[in-house]
Amino acid sequence: MTTSREAARNQVTPALTVTQAAHALGVHPQTVYAWLQTGAVKGFRLPSSSPKSTRRAWRIPQTEIQKITTPKN
């Protein structure tokens, strides 16, 4: 039997690429990169696909996009 904490840990949060997030927000991908660098938007980086590669792709959780697009009262 799993606990509620284990169940929550096993849930997958949908995440968008920088390009997808930029499109959803109506901004340029460079803007999204800048927001990630400053911490204005929270995201995470994937492991590199190659041992020799230093590039790691960013992903932005769908919840971050919803925070930005939801009006605040």
C-alpha positions in Angstrom: 0.0 0.0 0.0 1.3 3.5 -0.9 1.1 6.5 1.3 -0.3 9.8 0.1 3.3 11.2 0.2 4.5 8.4 -2.1 1.5 8.9 -4.4 2.3 12.6 -4.7 5.9 11.9 -5.5 4.9 9.5 -8.2 2.7 12.0 -10.0 4.2 13.5 -13.1 3.7 17.2 -13.7 3.5 18.1 -17.4 6.4 20.3 -18.4 6.9 22.4 -21.5 10.0 23.2 -23.5 11.2 26.8 -23.6 9.8 27.2 -27.1 6.4 25.8 -26.1 6.3 28.0 -23.0 7.3 31.1 -25.0 4.5 30.3 -27.5 2.0 29.8 -24.7 3.0 33.1 -23.1 3.3 35.1 -26.3 6.9 36.0 -25.7 10.2 35.2 -27.4 12.1 32.1 -26.2 15.0 34.4 -25.1 12.6 36.1 -22.7 11.8 32.7 -21.1 15.5 31.9 -20.8 16.1 35.3 -19.1 13.2 34.6 -16.7 14.7 31.2 -15.9 18.1 32.8 -15.2 16.7 35.4 -12.9 14.3 33.0 -11.1 11.2 34.8 -12.3 10.0 31.5 -13.7 10.9 28.2 -12.1 12.1 25.4 -14.3 14.5 22.4 -14.3 17.2 21.1 -16.6 17.3 17.7 -18.1 20.4 15.6 -18.0 22.5 16.0 -21.2 21.9 13.5 -23.9 25.6 12.8 -24.5 28.5 12.5 -22.0 30.5 15.0 -24.0 27.7 17.5 -24.3 27.4 20.4 -21.8 24.0 21.5 -23.1 21.1 20.6 -21.0 17.5 21.4 -22.1 15.2 23.4 -19.8 11.7 22.4 -18.9 9.0 24.6 -17.4 6.3 22.9 -15.4 2.8 23.6 -16.6 1.9 25.0 -13.2 4.4 27.9 -13.7 2.7 28.8 -17.0 -0.7 28.8 -15.2 0.7 31.1 -12.4 1.8 33.6 -15.0 -1.4 33.5 -17.1 -3.9 33.4 -14.1 -5.0 36.9 -13.1 -4.3 37.9 -9.6 -7.1 39.4 -7.5 
